[in-house]
Amino acid sequence: MSRVGEGGIGPAVRCTPQADDPCPLPASLQGARALLTGASAGVGEELAYHYACLGSHLVLTAHAEALLQKVNFLSYVQLTSLALPSLTESKGSLVVVSSLLGRVPRSFSSPYSAAKFASDSFFGSLRRELDVQDVNVAITMCVLGLWDRASAAEGVRGVTRAKAALGPKAALAVIRGGATRAPSVFYPWRFHLLCLLRAWLPRPRAWFIRQEFNVTAA
């Protein structure tokens, strides 16, 4: 893990207007301190842009993508263990960027899905432990889907019919969820329905998932 920057991210920052946003971001984010992992690309990069525009103080870290896949679960556990004492003292928040594949298993993604299920279970258990100990640390699990990063889209080209979500909008949903200490964020929102279908109506859920795949291409 290498340190990329601190405090701000220079002239390349892209700000998204908030004037017409029906759910404006809390003013408390100005001057807030945030540690972002995986901030060199994708949703992590978009989060860095938005936090910088809001006046937050940032420490950014990045991983080589191949290494990131190997430590998809263990790095979350290790970083959380190291940060938890400080978060407990400051009554801070943990915002975990996860995936729909950590809630609903899908075809052709067994290793990645297993890592995301493990992460979801770890933070779910940790939330319960903090609650029974009256520790005021919020955990926000962000369930995201395919988004419009070039490498992500290329990896599933021709295999899935699902439309990629816009990275900047996904990042804003994550920031809003963390700032309001929400237990969960689903982006796009329809993923919440898929997660409910998994428990209540497994056959329709399986049918919906199958419609998104071009099985012959896989």
Secondary structure, DSSP 8 states (H G I E B T S, - for coil): -EEEEES--GGG------TT-SS---GGGTT-EEEESSTTSHHHHHHHHHHHHTT-EEEEEE--HHHHHHTTTHHHHHHHHHHHHHHHHHT-EEEEEEEGGGTS--TT-HHHHHHHHHHHHHHHHHHHHHHHTT---EEEEEEE--BS-HHHHHHTTTTB----B-HHHHHHHHHHHHHTT-SEEEESTHHHHHHHHHHH-HHHHHHHHHHTB-TTT-
